[in-house]
Amino acid sequence: MKTVRELILDANTRINLASDKDTHFTGAIIQNATEEENLTGLTSNKITITKIVIQADQALDFAVLLFGKDTFDATDLDTDSFQSFVELDLSAHGIQIGATGQYYFDLSDLSIDYIDEDSTDELHIALLNKSATSKTAGAAGEVKITITYTPTVG
């Protein structure tokens, strides 16, 4: 097992951090609203996100917003910790196998620098529903997001 330092120094290391469909993004999300989650388990407070995969029960137009702190967005631009966002439009680009079941979308070849500004070893993300249709709460609206990243030095 590699130490955290060895992982940071290995530029080829790819690590997956995934949400849990039973505990993350479980609520209903109306149009232009978000549900915020702190995904624990970062191996470094500075990372480069290289891939985002989403699996969802509904083919909605989502975006993932990345924040540096668990306070997420704020009305004061000096304290807001927004860092980046990625569009994950399942209604336009998602695939479904056999016209039944969940929808899949994979966004690869990313290079998004991310800093966990409050040093909690968490990825602070919000799922934004851009669709006119609300994301359903509970089992009928399950979402799983997997982030692939590389720890960065410096």
C-alpha positions in Angstrom: 0.0 0.0 0.0 1.4 3.4 -1.0 1.6 6.3 1.4 -0.1 9.5 0.6 3.3 11.1 -0.2 4.0 8.3 -2.7 0.7 8.8 -4.3 1.3 12.6 -4.6 4.7 12.0 -6.2 3.4 9.5 -8.7 2.2 11.6 -11.6 0.6 8.6 -13.3 -1.7 7.8 -10.3 -5.4 7.9 -11.1 -7.8 7.8 -8.2 -11.6 7.4 -8.3 -13.8 9.1 -5.8 -17.5 8.2 -6.1 -20.7 9.4 -4.5 -23.0 6.9 -2.9 -26.5 6.6 -4.5 -28.1 5.9 -1.1 -26.6 8.9 0.7 -25.6 11.5 -1.8 -28.0 13.5 -4.1 -31.0 11.7 -2.7 -33.4 14.7 -2.6 -35.6 16.2 -5.3 -33.9 19.0 -7.2 -36.1 21.5 -9.0 -34.9 23.4 -12.1 -31.8 25.6 -11.5 -31.5 24.3 -7.9 -28.6 22.3 -6.5 -28.0 19.6 -3.9 -24.6 19.9 -2.3 -22.3 17.1 -1.1 -18.9 16.8 0.5 -17.3 13.6 -0.9 -14.7 12.5 1.6 -11.5 10.6 0.8 -9.2 13.0 -1.2 -5.6 11.9 -0.9 -4.4 15.5 -1.5 -5.8 19.0 -1.0 -4.6 19.8 -4.6 -5.7 17.6 -7.4 -6.3 17.6 -11.1 -9.7 16.1 -12.2 -9.3 14.1 -15.4 -12.7 12.4 -15.8 -16.2 12.6 -14.5 -18.8 9.8 -15.0 -22.5 10.1 -14.1 -25.1 7.3 -13.8 -28.7 8.4 -13.2 -32.2 7.1 -13.3 -33.5 10.2 -15.1 -32.2 11.7 -18.4 -31.9 15.2 -17.1 -29.6 18.1 -18.0 -27.2 18.2 -15.1 -24.1 20.2 -14.2 -21.5 19.5 -11.5 -20.2 22.6 -9.7 -17.0 22.4 -7.8 -16.4 24.5 -4.7 -13.3 24.9 -2.6 -15.0 24.8 0.8 -18.0 23.1 2.4 -19.7 26.5 2.7 -20.2 26.2 -1.1 -21.7 29.3 -2.8 -22.2 32.6 -1.0 -23.8 35.9 -1.9 -20.6 37.7 -1.1 -18.2 37.2 -4.1 -15.2 37.5 -1.7 -16.3 34.4 0.3 -17.8 32.3 -2.5 -15.6 29.3 -3.1 -16.7 28.4 -6.7 -13.8 26.9 -8.7 -15.3 25.2 -11.9 -18.2 23.4 -13.4 -18.8 20.6 -15.9 -22.0 20.1 -17.9 -23.4 16.5 -17.9 -26.4 16.6 -20.1 -28.0 13.2 -20.0 -31.0 14.3 -22.0 -28.8 15.2 -25.0 -25.7 12.9 -24.6 -26.6 10.2 -22.2 -26.9 6.6 -23.3 -29.3 3.9 -22.0 -29.0 0.2 -22.7 -32.0 -1.5 -24.2 -34.2 1.6 -23.8 -34.6 0.8 -20.1 -32.8 1.4 -16.8 -30.2 4.0 -16.0 -28.5 6.6 -18.2 -24.8 6.9 -18.5 -22.4 9.7 -19.5 -18.6 9.9 -19.4 -16.6 13.1 -19.8 -12.9 12.2 -20.2 -9.7 14.1 -21.0 -10.4 16.8 -18.5 -7.8 18.9 -16.8 -9.5 20.8 -14.0 -7.2 22.0 -11.1 -9.0 21.7 -7.8 -8.0 22.9 -4.3 -9.7 21.8 -1.2 -9.4 25.2 0.4 -10.6 24.2 3.9 -8.2 21.2 4.0 -10.9 18.7 5.0 -9.9 16.0 2.4 -13.2 16.5 0.7 -14.4 17.3 -2.8 -17.1 19.9 -2.4 -19.6 19.4 -5.3 -23.1 20.5 -6.1 -25.4 18.8 -8.6 -27.3 21.4 -10.5 -30.5 20.4 -12.3 -30.8 22.5 -15.5 -33.9 20.7 -16.8 -37.5 21.9 -16.6 -38.3 18.5 -15.1 -37.4 18.1 -11.4 -35.0 15.4 -10.3 -37.0 12.9 -8.3 -36.2 12.2 -4.7 -35.3 8.7 -3.4 -34.9 5.5 -5.4 -36.6 6.7 -8.6 -34.1 9.6 -8.8 -30.8 7.9 -8.0 -27.5 9.6 -9.2 -24.0 8.4 -8.9 -21.0 10.6 -9.8 -17.5 9.2 -10.1 -14.6 11.7 -10.2 -11.2 10.5 -11.5 -8.3 12.6 -10.3 -4.5 12.8 -10.0 -2.9 14.3 -6.9 -0.8 17.3 -7.7 2.4 18.6 -6.1 2.9 22.3 -5.2 
